[in-house]
Amino acid sequence: MTRINLLPEFTVKVEGGSGCLFQPINDEYSYVLTANHVISGNNAPSIIRQNLDENGNVKNETLEIIGEPFRHSDENKDAAIIKVQRIDTIEELLRDDLLLENKDGYFLCGHPNSRRNQNDSFRLDEITILQPKEHNYRESKNKQPIIYTEVIGQSGGGILKVEDSCILIAGIQSKMAAEDGKETLGRLIFMPLSFYDEIIAENEDELCKLFPPYIGSFERLLNDIFPLPNLEYKKELIQKELKKISKDLCGDFTPNSILEIFKDEFLAYGTDKTMSFHKKLWSSFLELLTYNQLHSEKKLKLEDLKELHKKRKLFIIDTNSWTKKINEIYSSNLSDIEIGGSIVVCATNENNPPRVEYSKDELKLLIPDISSPIDPKNISNTVSNPFEDLKLVNIFKFQDSIIKNILEYREMTVLNSRETIKENTHGIL
């Protein structure tokens, strides 16, 4: 299934309009983000999620609403949030706050009235994001001009973008930019996610922020770390020990608390800020934390991270092949990493890279192909030549080392598993 086929899963009918599902930092409920005018004065609107089963038959699911809708207090902002019983499989949707002008590749997703008499009423329209408007709305244009009768019913629908490793939400559709008799350009007005942040800030005791649950807790990622692909010998024992270390760290670290300190410092050069919330970054970060704890004599704390970054600093890059992004990696801000330290890389769309490290001699060969000169401000004053003074490794090297050296684990038992893994992975990252 291509990722674009997943867009209907995030889209619902809300009364005579549409809505977009989003999973906030909460395990008990999900959100429907919609337009306030769609529900008007209705405190118990009908919400229907439409999906296709494996045979291509339409399934209509009525979602259970929790409480009354939360409406924006500013009547100029047509935004509303409805809490519904928690829905699985929607964590893949990440927020997009960049909203660059003339940005293509977005889709307005909804259930227009023109299709409501059909079993399958979902429709997507490709749009381009345009300039800001009054009250911080945004204008967009459809690839093909549309008239009011074609778009009515899509109010409240999500403005979504398909990426290789995630789906982004830029905002929620509100209305046409002008009446049909005055303009035939088919321009649309949508609401950025900041409108919904404002609703949440006004109701912080009852609503959680618009971030995936794993941003609030590393525990949500325990099933995603250390898959040790193709390892058959003592795999469960090794995984159990590593995940035990990981779980012990979850009480002292959260992605949210780390982001508050370091913001977008984990983004390799040229990587969109939206990738700061990518699941791959935070599952890789938990693996790196686990490695650091494995080789530390004291319990790690949040305040230790700045010191740890002098030895190992993680960067995420949006690619399916990290080895093709050497130029971007060395154009990143490496100033935290001191001589002898490691640049540790994870890629959004690469789980088992064929290569996990470059040696210093190999990097010397690659230097002529690195087009961007390194800004001295981007390297530590302890480093004179980052190609020689710093290691370059992929986060998967830790797992790769265990897989390739499994004979070293023949004498490992439950009693000595931690020490065995520690002895055989010293200096790997």
N, C-alpha and C positions, 0 to 999 in steps of 0.2 A: 504493500500500500504506500503510495506517495504521500508525503506530509500534507499536501493540499487537501487530500481526501479526509483529513481529520477535522477540518474547519467546522463542519456541521455539528460535531460533538460539543463545541463551545457555544453554540447558538441555540436560543430558545425563542418560542413564541410567548409574548407577554401581552395578554389581552389582544388588542388589534395591532400591536406593534411587535417589536423584537427585543431581545436582551442578549447579554454575553455572560457566560459563566466564568468565574474566576475563583481560584482557591487561595484564600489569605492565610496568614500565619495562625491557623487554628485547626484542630482535629475534629471539632464538633459540627461545623457548618461550612457551607460554601456561599458565595455571593452570586447574585444576578445583578449585573450593572446594566442600567437602562436609562431611558429618558423619562423625566417626571411626567410629562404631558401624556405619555402612553398609559400611565395608570391613573392619572388625574386624581380624583378624590377617592379612588378605590383602595381600601386598606387590605383587601384580600384578593388580589388579581389572580387570574388563571395563568399558570406558567406550564408550558408543555415543551418537552425536549423530544425532538424527532430524530430517529436514527434508522439506519438500514441494518437488517440482520444479515447473516451469512448468505442467505438466499436472495438478497436484494429486496426484501419486503420491508415496507415502512412500519416502524414501531413508534407509537406515541406514548410518552411517559409523562404523567402529571407529577410535577415536583411539589413536595410538601414545604409550605412556607412556614418560617419561624417568626412570629410576631408581626408587627406592622412595618411597612416600608420606611426607610430613612431618606427623607427628602432634603435637598440643599436648602439652607435657610435664606439664601439670596434668590429672590424670584427671577432674577436675570439669568440664573444658571439652571438649566433644564436637566438636572442630574438626580438620580435616585438609586439607592442600593436596597436590594431585597435579600434577606437571609433565607436560605433553604437548607434542608437536611443535607449533610455532607455527601458529595458526589466524588467518586474515585476517578482517576485517569485524566484530571484536568490540571495537574501540577505543571505540565509542560508549557503552559502559557506564562510568558514573562512580560513585564512591563517595558514599554519603549517610550522614553521621555525626550528623545532627541528631536523628533519632529522637524527635520530639516526641510526647507522649502524645495519644491520641485523634486521631492523624493518619490520614486516609483516603487512598484512592487507590493502595494497594500491592497487589501480586499475589504469592501463593505459586505458584511455577512448578515443575512436576515431572512425574514419570511414575508415578502411583499404581498399586499392584498391581491395583486394581479395573479398570484398563484395559490391563493388560499383555498380555492375550490378543487385543487389537486391534492392527491395523497402526499406527494413529495413536494413541499412548498418552499424548500430552502433555495436561496439564490445567492451567488456572490458576484460582485461587480468590481473589476480592477480600477483602482483610483490612484491619483497622484496628490500628495499633500502640498498645499499652497500656503499663502501668507496668514499671519494672525489676524483676527477680527476683534470687534468690540467685545469687552468682557472676557477676553482671552480665549474665545472660541477659535477654531481653525477652519479655513476654507479648504475644500478639495475639489478636484474635477474628475469626472468619470472618463474612462477611456472612450466610451461612446456616449454622446449626449443623451440624457434621459429626461422625461417630463414627470410632473408631479404624480400622475396616476400610475407611473411605473415604480416610483420609489416609496409611495405611501405604504406603511406597514413595516418598512425597514428602520423607522425611527427606533432608537434604542439598541440597534445592532452594533456589533463590534467592528472596529477598524483593525484588521489583523494582517500580519505579514509572516510569510513562511520562510524560515531559515533552514539550513542543512541540519541543524541539531536542536532546534526549538521553534516555537511559534511566538511571535511578539504581538502585544496589543498596544495600539497607539491612542485609542480613545473610543468614544461612543457617538454614533450618529444622532443628530438632533433634528435637523430640518433642511429644506431646500434654501439656497441662498437668495433666491428671488422667485416671484410668481411666474407661472408659465407665460402669461400674457405680456410680461415685461422683459423676459429673457429666455433664451432657448439653449443656453450653454450647459444646462444640467449640473450646475455647481451645487455642492453640498456643504453644510456646516456641521462640524462635529466638536465634541467636548473632549479636551485632553484629560488625562488621568488625575491631574491636579484638582479638578472639580470633585472627584471622589475622595481624594486625600482630605479635602476640606470637610466633607461630610463625616469622615472617620474621626477627624480631629474634634469635631463638634459632639461626637458620640463615643469618645474613647473608652468609656466604661462598658460599652455594648458591642463595639466593632473593633476588629483587628486590622492591621495595616495590609496594604496591597502587595504582599510579597509571598512567594511560595513557602509552605510550612518549614522546609529545611533551612530557610534563612533564620528561623527562630530557634532551631534545634538541630544539632549534628546527629542526634539519635535517629532522625528520619533517613539518614544516609548509611546506616550500619549495614543494610542489605546490599548496598551498591559498591562497597569497598572490597579490595583484595579478592577479586574473582579467581585469580591464579589459573588462567585458562590452560586447558590441556594437561594440567597436573593431576595425576591419578594416585600417586603414592603419598600418604600422610597429609593429604590436602585438608581434610576436616580439622585435624589437630592443629595445623599451622594457622588456618583461618580462625579457629576458635581462640587461640592465644592472641593473635593480632587484634581481633575484634574486642577481646576483653580489655586490652590496653586502650583501644579507641573509645569504648564505652565509658571507661573511667575518666576520660578527658572531657566528655560531653557536658559535665556539670560546670566546668570552668571556662569553656569556650563555646561561643555561638557565632555563626557567620555574621549575624546582625551586629554583635559587639565588635567583631574584627573590622567590619566595614565602617563602623563609626570612627575607628581609629585610623585606618589605612585608606579608606575611600576607594579610589580606582587604581591604587598602586600595583595591583596584581595583573593589570592589563598590559600585555605586550604592545609595543608601538603599533598604532594603526587599528587596534581592536576596539570595536564599539563599546561604549560604557554599559550598554545593556548586558554585556557578557559578565559584568560583575555579579549578576544574580544567577549565572548558569550553574546547573547542577554539577557539571563536570569540574568546574573550578573548586566547588566546596567538597566534593567527594575526594578530589585529589589533595585538597588542603588537609582533610582529615587523615588521609594516608601519610602525608608528610608530618603532621603532628604526631602520629603514632610512631613513625620512624624516629623522630626526635626524642620521644618519651622512652622508647626502647633503649636508646643509647644515652640516657641521662640517669644520673643517680638521685635526682630530686624530682618531686612532682612539678610538672610544668604549670605555669600560671599565665594569664593573659598578658601581664606586664613583662613576661620573658620574650615575647615575640620579636620586639625590636632587636634584642641581642641575638636571637636565633637567626634573624635575617642576615646577620653578618656572615653566617656559615652557609645558610641555604635559603634562597628566596624563590618562591613559586611565581610563575607567570602563566597566564592562560592566553592562547592565541586561537583565533577562529579559523580553523583549517581542518582538513582530513589528512594532512601530512606535515608534521612539524619540521621535517628536514628541508622542506621547501621554503621555510620562513626564517632562515638564519639571519638574513639582513634585518628583518623586523625585530628579531630577538635582541640583536646587538645595538639596535637603535632605541631600545627601551631604557628606562631609568634604572641603572644598575648600581646606583650610588650607595645603597645599603650594604652591598656585598663586599667584604674585605678580602684581601689577598688570600688565596687558598680556599675561598668559598665556592659555592656552586650556584649556577643559574639552573633552576629546576623548571622544566616546561611541561605543561599539559595542553592538549589540543581538544577543542570542543567536539570534534567528530572523528576521533581516532582512539580506539581502546587498546589495541595490541600492536604497537608500532614495530615494524621490522628492524628498526635500529633504535637503540636507547642511549647512545652516547657518541660524542666526537672527541677524539684524542687531541692533544695540543698539536701534534704533528699534522693531523688531518686538517685542523683549523688553519694552520699556516698555508696549506694548499688552497683553502677556500677564501682566504683574505682578499686576493685580487678580485674575487667575484662579489664581494660585499661593497655595494655602491655608495652607501651613506657613510660619511666620516663620523666617527664617534665623538659626541660632544663631551669634552672633559668634565662638564658639570654632571654628566650621567654616570660617572664612575667614582668610586671611593678614592680618597687621596692616598690610600695604601696600595692602590693598583696602578702600575705603570703601563701594562699591556694586558687588556682583559682577555685576549685570546690565549695568553700564556699563564696569566695569574689566576684565572677563574676556570672551574670545570663547567662543562655544558652537558647536562643530562636530561633525559625524559623521566618523569615521575614513575613510569612503568619499569625503570631499571631495578627498583627494589624487588618487585614481583618477579621480574625476569631472572634476577640473580638466584632467587629461591628455586625457580623452576629448573634452571640449567644446572644447578649444583645440588640436586636432590639427594645424591649419594652421601652428602655430608650430613644428612638428617636420618641416617639409618639407625643410629642409637638413640634417637629422640623419643622421649616418653612424655606423658602428661606432667611428670614432676620436673623435667628439665627442659621443657619446650621453649620457654622464654630465653633461657641462657643459650640454648643451641641456636636459635634464630639470631640472637644478638651477636654471638661469636662469628657467625657466617655471613653477616651483613655489615660488618664494621667498615665504614668509609665508602659504602656503595653510593650514597647520595652526597 
